[in-house]
Amino acid sequence: MRYNSITKKKWDKVILDLLSSHDVFAPVSSEHGHDYKYIAVSDIEAIVYNEPKPVTPLKNFFLPVKENVTGERIGERPRIIIGPPNCDVEALALLDEIYLGSDFNDIFYRKRRENTIIIGSDCIGKQEHCHCTSYGIRPYPTTIADLGLIIIEGIVYLRIITQKGEDFLNKIESSHECKEEEILSLIEREHSATEALLAETNKGLPDYKRTGEIVSLAGKEIWLKYSSKCVSCGACATICPTCSCFLLIDKPGFEKVKQLDACQYPGFERVAGGEDSLFRLHNRFRNRYMCKYIWKPQKFRPVACTGCGRCIDACIGKINKNELFMELARTAL
């Protein structure tokens, strides 16, 4: 991979200059962790780099929780999103296949994707429930994002991934190509250290394919056990970077509103006449894992879980899906 380098001070100046022509979003710390913020001049020095992972998934920039799909659209400025971890970036592979595929082309999603430069963040270290490498996802972007970013000793190194990213860098006169083998080796060592940490932490967790196999064979008892603490809040699905179910709601004046939906909500599969195949809680609970590890792999190429661990972080009932999978793996032996 090719890298350009720029000092952190000059990089901050680049962001400052971009504010006049772009909407810039990046993670900033607060008492609740770090999350994306619309960047103003006063926020630039507070941007968080190389720490996994913002509270909000990247998908929210492309699939709003709620939007009127028939209302008049005003022009949107080009956007730059700084700091998404690779678990979020890789999730876009699935969303792109769903929303930009031959069967369905979402014009609003496409416009947002085309209007956005994504500068992904290399993760240094991990959070408690991160497990991207278990599902074949690196903790640093090499595809889909336009650039990858890592800061070492006050220097910003930008990995060129797409032509859009290269075109962006070509406009930054203060950045220069980095060919120093010592620096490139140091970046590789940082990557390897994070991968080793994740591998050690998640020993015993089955990979994506194996998880699908054991989920398909799991009996009713395991779903009853783990769903007993579920309150059907839907947090696991709404915070997930790949879940994208929605309702299309008719409003007065021939308006239609697209609104995020979740398979854990009661009534998610209720149809005319009141029939509901997911009426029972344990069936709804099982449905989510069947969708992610069995049904979506049958139809789409990208994985439907990128190992971000947000569903575990957000669960009110403290349900840990990784513990569920490791228990299934042990009993399947």
Secondary structure as a PSIPRED ss2 file (coil, helix, strand):
# PSIPRED VFORMAT (PSIPRED V4.0)

   1 M C   1.000  0.000  0.000
   2 R C   1.000  0.000  0.000
   3 Y E   0.000  0.000  1.000
   4 N E   0.000  0.000  1.000
   5 S E   0.000  0.000  1.000
   6 I E   0.000  0.000  1.000
   7 T E   0.000  0.000  1.000
   8 K H   0.000  1.000  0.000
   9 K H   0.000  1.000  0.000
  10 K H   0.000  1.000  0.000
  11 W H   0.000  1.000  0.000
  12 D H   0.000  1.000  0.000
  13 K H   0.000  1.000  0.000
  14 V H   0.000  1.000  0.000
  15 I H   0.000  1.000  0.000
  16 L H   0.000  1.000  0.000
  17 D H   0.000  1.000  0.000
  18 L H   0.000  1.000  0.000
  19 L C   1.000  0.000  0.000
  20 S C   1.000  0.000  0.000
  21 S C   1.000  0.000  0.000
  22 H C   1.000  0.000  0.000
  23 D E   0.000  0.000  1.000
  24 V E   0.000  0.000  1.000
  25 F E   0.000  0.000  1.000
  26 A E   0.000  0.000  1.000
  27 P E   0.000  0.000  1.000
  28 V E   0.000  0.000  1.000
  29 S E   0.000  0.000  1.000
  30 S E   0.000  0.000  1.000
  31 E C   1.000  0.000  0.000
  32 H C   1.000  0.000  0.000
  33 G E   0.000  0.000  1.000
  34 H E   0.000  0.000  1.000
  35 D E   0.000  0.000  1.000
  36 Y E   0.000  0.000  1.000
  37 K E   0.000  0.000  1.000
  38 Y E   0.000  0.000  1.000
  39 I C   1.000  0.000  0.000
  40 A C   1.000  0.000  0.000
  41 V H   0.000  1.000  0.000
  42 S H   0.000  1.000  0.000
  43 D H   0.000  1.000  0.000
  44 I H   0.000  1.000  0.000
  45 E H   0.000  1.000  0.000
  46 A H   0.000  1.000  0.000
  47 I E   0.000  0.000  1.000
  48 V C   1.000  0.000  0.000
  49 Y C   1.000  0.000  0.000
  50 N C   1.000  0.000  0.000
  51 E C   1.000  0.000  0.000
  52 P C   1.000  0.000  0.000
  53 K C   1.000  0.000  0.000
  54 P C   1.000  0.000  0.000
  55 V C   1.000  0.000  0.000
  56 T C   1.000  0.000  0.000
  57 P C   1.000  0.000  0.000
  58 L H   0.000  1.000  0.000
  59 K H   0.000  1.000  0.000
  60 N H   0.000  1.000  0.000
  61 F H   0.000  1.000  0.000
  62 F C   1.000  0.000  0.000
  63 L C   1.000  0.000  0.000
  64 P C   1.000  0.000  0.000
  65 V C   1.000  0.000  0.000
  66 K E   0.000  0.000  1.000
  67 E E   0.000  0.000  1.000
  68 N E   0.000  0.000  1.000
  69 V C   1.000  0.000  0.000
  70 T C   1.000  0.000  0.000
  71 G C   1.000  0.000  0.000
  72 E C   1.000  0.000  0.000
  73 R C   1.000  0.000  0.000
  74 I C   1.000  0.000  0.000
  75 G C   1.000  0.000  0.000
  76 E C   1.000  0.000  0.000
  77 R C   1.000  0.000  0.000
  78 P C   1.000  0.000  0.000
  79 R E   0.000  0.000  1.000
  80 I E   0.000  0.000  1.000
  81 I E   0.000  0.000  1.000
  82 I E   0.000  0.000  1.000
  83 G C   1.000  0.000  0.000
  84 P C   1.000  0.000  0.000
  85 P C   1.000  0.000  0.000
  86 N H   0.000  1.000  0.000
  87 C H   0.000  1.000  0.000
  88 D H   0.000  1.000  0.000
  89 V H   0.000  1.000  0.000
  90 E H   0.000  1.000  0.000
  91 A H   0.000  1.000  0.000
  92 L H   0.000  1.000  0.000
  93 A H   0.000  1.000  0.000
  94 L H   0.000  1.000  0.000
  95 L H   0.000  1.000  0.000
  96 D H   0.000  1.000  0.000
  97 E H   0.000  1.000  0.000
  98 I H   0.000  1.000  0.000
  99 Y H   0.000  1.000  0.000
 100 L E   0.000  0.000  1.000
 101 G C   1.000  0.000  0.000
 102 S C   1.000  0.000  0.000
 103 D C   1.000  0.000  0.000
 104 F C   1.000  0.000  0.000
 105 N E   0.000  0.000  1.000
 106 D C   1.000  0.000  0.000
 107 I H   0.000  1.000  0.000
 108 F H   0.000  1.000  0.000
 109 Y H   0.000  1.000  0.000
 110 R H   0.000  1.000  0.000
 111 K H   0.000  1.000  0.000
 112 R H   0.000  1.000  0.000
 113 R H   0.000  1.000  0.000
 114 E H   0.000  1.000  0.000
 115 N C   1.000  0.000  0.000
 116 T E   0.000  0.000  1.000
 117 I E   0.000  0.000  1.000
 118 I E   0.000  0.000  1.000
 119 I E   0.000  0.000  1.000
 120 G E   0.000  0.000  1.000
 121 S E   0.000  0.000  1.000
 122 D C   1.000  0.000  0.000
 123 C C   1.000  0.000  0.000
 124 I C   1.000  0.000  0.000
 125 G C   1.000  0.000  0.000
 126 K C   1.000  0.000  0.000
 127 Q C   1.000  0.000  0.000
 128 E C   1.000  0.000  0.000
 129 H C   1.000  0.000  0.000
 130 C C   1.000  0.000  0.000
 131 H C   1.000  0.000  0.000
 132 C H   0.000  1.000  0.000
 133 T H   0.000  1.000  0.000
 134 S H   0.000  1.000  0.000
 135 Y H   0.000  1.000  0.000
 136 G C   1.000  0.000  0.000
 137 I C   1.000  0.000  0.000
 138 R C   1.000  0.000  0.000
 139 P C   1.000  0.000  0.000
 140 Y C   1.000  0.000  0.000
 141 P C   1.000  0.000  0.000
 142 T C   1.000  0.000  0.000
 143 T C   1.000  0.000  0.000
 144 I C   1.000  0.000  0.000
 145 A C   1.000  0.000  0.000
 146 D C   1.000  0.000  0.000
 147 L E   0.000  0.000  1.000
 148 G E   0.000  0.000  1.000
 149 L E   0.000  0.000  1.000
 150 I E   0.000  0.000  1.000
 151 I E   0.000  0.000  1.000
 152 I E   0.000  0.000  1.000
 153 E C   1.000  0.000  0.000
 154 G C   1.000  0.000  0.000
 155 I E   0.000  0.000  1.000
 156 V E   0.000  0.000  1.000
 157 Y E   0.000  0.000  1.000
 158 L E   0.000  0.000  1.000
 159 R E   0.000  0.000  1.000
 160 I E   0.000  0.000  1.000
 161 I C   1.000  0.000  0.000
 162 T C   1.000  0.000  0.000
 163 Q H   0.000  1.000  0.000
 164 K H   0.000  1.000  0.000
 165 G H   0.000  1.000  0.000
 166 E H   0.000  1.000  0.000
 167 D H   0.000  1.000  0.000
 168 F H   0.000  1.000  0.000
 169 L H   0.000  1.000  0.000
 170 N H   0.000  1.000  0.000
 171 K C   1.000  0.000  0.000
 172 I C   1.000  0.000  0.000
 173 E C   1.000  0.000  0.000
 174 S C   1.000  0.000  0.000
 175 S C   1.000  0.000  0.000
 176 H E   0.000  0.000  1.000
 177 E E   0.000  0.000  1.000
 178 C E   0.000  0.000  1.000
 179 K C   1.000  0.000  0.000
 180 E C   1.000  0.000  0.000
 181 E H   0.000  1.000  0.000
 182 E H   0.000  1.000  0.000
 183 I H   0.000  1.000  0.000
 184 L H   0.000  1.000  0.000
 185 S H   0.000  1.000  0.000
 186 L H   0.000  1.000  0.000
 187 I H   0.000  1.000  0.000
 188 E H   0.000  1.000  0.000
 189 R H   0.000  1.000  0.000
 190 E H   0.000  1.000  0.000
 191 H H   0.000  1.000  0.000
 192 S H   0.000  1.000  0.000
 193 A H   0.000  1.000  0.000
 194 T H   0.000  1.000  0.000
 195 E H   0.000  1.000  0.000
 196 A H   0.000  1.000  0.000
 197 L H   0.000  1.000  0.000
 198 L H   0.000  1.000  0.000
 199 A H   0.000  1.000  0.000
 200 E H   0.000  1.000  0.000
 201 T H   0.000  1.000  0.000
 202 N C   1.000  0.000  0.000
 203 K C   1.000  0.000  0.000
 204 G C   1.000  0.000  0.000
 205 L C   1.000  0.000  0.000
 206 P C   1.000  0.000  0.000
 207 D C   1.000  0.000  0.000
 208 Y H   0.000  1.000  0.000
 209 K H   0.000  1.000  0.000
 210 R H   0.000  1.000  0.000
 211 T H   0.000  1.000  0.000
 212 G H   0.000  1.000  0.000
 213 E H   0.000  1.000  0.000
 214 I H   0.000  1.000  0.000
 215 V H   0.000  1.000  0.000
 216 S H   0.000  1.000  0.000
 217 L H   0.000  1.000  0.000
 218 A C   1.000  0.000  0.000
 219 G C   1.000  0.000  0.000
 220 K H   0.000  1.000  0.000
 221 E H   0.000  1.000  0.000
 222 I H   0.000  1.000  0.000
 223 W H   0.000  1.000  0.000
 224 L H   0.000  1.000  0.000
 225 K H   0.000  1.000  0.000
 226 Y H   0.000  1.000  0.000
 227 S H   0.000  1.000  0.000
 228 S C   1.000  0.000  0.000
 229 K C   1.000  0.000  0.000
 230 C C   1.000  0.000  0.000
 231 V C   1.000  0.000  0.000
 232 S C   1.000  0.000  0.000
 233 C C   1.000  0.000  0.000
 234 G C   1.000  0.000  0.000
 235 A H   0.000  1.000  0.000
 236 C H   0.000  1.000  0.000
 237 A H   0.000  1.000  0.000
 238 T H   0.000  1.000  0.000
 239 I C   1.000  0.000  0.000
 240 C C   1.000  0.000  0.000
 241 P C   1.000  0.000  0.000
 242 T C   1.000  0.000  0.000
 243 C C   1.000  0.000  0.000
 244 S C   1.000  0.000  0.000
 245 C C   1.000  0.000  0.000
 246 F E   0.000  0.000  1.000
 247 L E   0.000  0.000  1.000
 248 L E   0.000  0.000  1.000
 249 I E   0.000  0.000  1.000
 250 D E   0.000  0.000  1.000
 251 K E   0.000  0.000  1.000
 252 P C   1.000  0.000  0.000
 253 G C   1.000  0.000  0.000
 254 F C   1.000  0.000  0.000
 255 E E   0.000  0.000  1.000
 256 K E   0.000  0.000  1.000
 257 V E   0.000  0.000  1.000
 258 K E   0.000  0.000  1.000
 259 Q E   0.000  0.000  1.000
 260 L E   0.000  0.000  1.000
 261 D C   1.000  0.000  0.000
 262 A C   1.000  0.000  0.000
 263 C C   1.000  0.000  0.000
 264 Q C   1.000  0.000  0.000
 265 Y C   1.000  0.000  0.000
 266 P C   1.000  0.000  0.000
 267 G C   1.000  0.000  0.000
 268 F C   1.000  0.000  0.000
 269 E C   1.000  0.000  0.000
 270 R E   0.000  0.000  1.000
 271 V C   1.000  0.000  0.000
 272 A C   1.000  0.000  0.000
 273 G C   1.000  0.000  0.000
 274 G C   1.000  0.000  0.000
 275 E C   1.000  0.000  0.000
 276 D E   0.000  0.000  1.000
 277 S C   1.000  0.000  0.000
 278 L C   1.000  0.000  0.000
 279 F C   1.000  0.000  0.000
 280 R C   1.000  0.000  0.000
 281 L H   0.000  1.000  0.000
 282 H H   0.000  1.000  0.000
 283 N H   0.000  1.000  0.000
 284 R H   0.000  1.000  0.000
 285 F H   0.000  1.000  0.000
 286 R H   0.000  1.000  0.000
 287 N H   0.000  1.000  0.000
 288 R H   0.000  1.000  0.000
 289 Y H   0.000  1.000  0.000
 290 M H   0.000  1.000  0.000
 291 C H   0.000  1.000  0.000
 292 K H   0.000  1.000  0.000
 293 Y H   0.000  1.000  0.000
 294 I H   0.000  1.000  0.000
 295 W H   0.000  1.000  0.000
 296 K H   0.000  1.000  0.000
 297 P H   0.000  1.000  0.000
 298 Q H   0.000  1.000  0.000
 299 K H   0.000  1.000  0.000
 300 F C   1.000  0.000  0.000
 301 R C   1.000  0.000  0.000
 302 P C   1.000  0.000  0.000
 303 V C   1.000  0.000  0.000
 304 A C   1.000  0.000  0.000
 305 C C   1.000  0.000  0.000
 306 T C   1.000  0.000  0.000
 307 G C   1.000  0.000  0.000
 308 C C   1.000  0.000  0.000
 309 G C   1.000  0.000  0.000
 310 R H   0.000  1.000  0.000
 311 C H   0.000  1.000  0.000
 312 I H   0.000  1.000  0.000
 313 D H   0.000  1.000  0.000
 314 A H   0.000  1.000  0.000
 315 C C   1.000  0.000  0.000
 316 I C   1.000  0.000  0.000
 317 G C   1.000  0.000  0.000
 318 K C   1.000  0.000  0.000
 319 I C   1.000  0.000  0.000
 320 N C   1.000  0.000  0.000
 321 K H   0.000  1.000  0.000
 322 N H   0.000  1.000  0.000
 323 E H   0.000  1.000  0.000
 324 L H   0.000  1.000  0.000
 325 F H   0.000  1.000  0.000
 326 M H   0.000  1.000  0.000
 327 E H   0.000  1.000  0.000
 328 L H   0.000  1.000  0.000
 329 A H   0.000  1.000  0.000
 330 R H   0.000  1.000  0.000
 331 T H   0.000  1.000  0.000
 332 A H   0.000  1.000  0.000
 333 L C   1.000  0.000  0.000
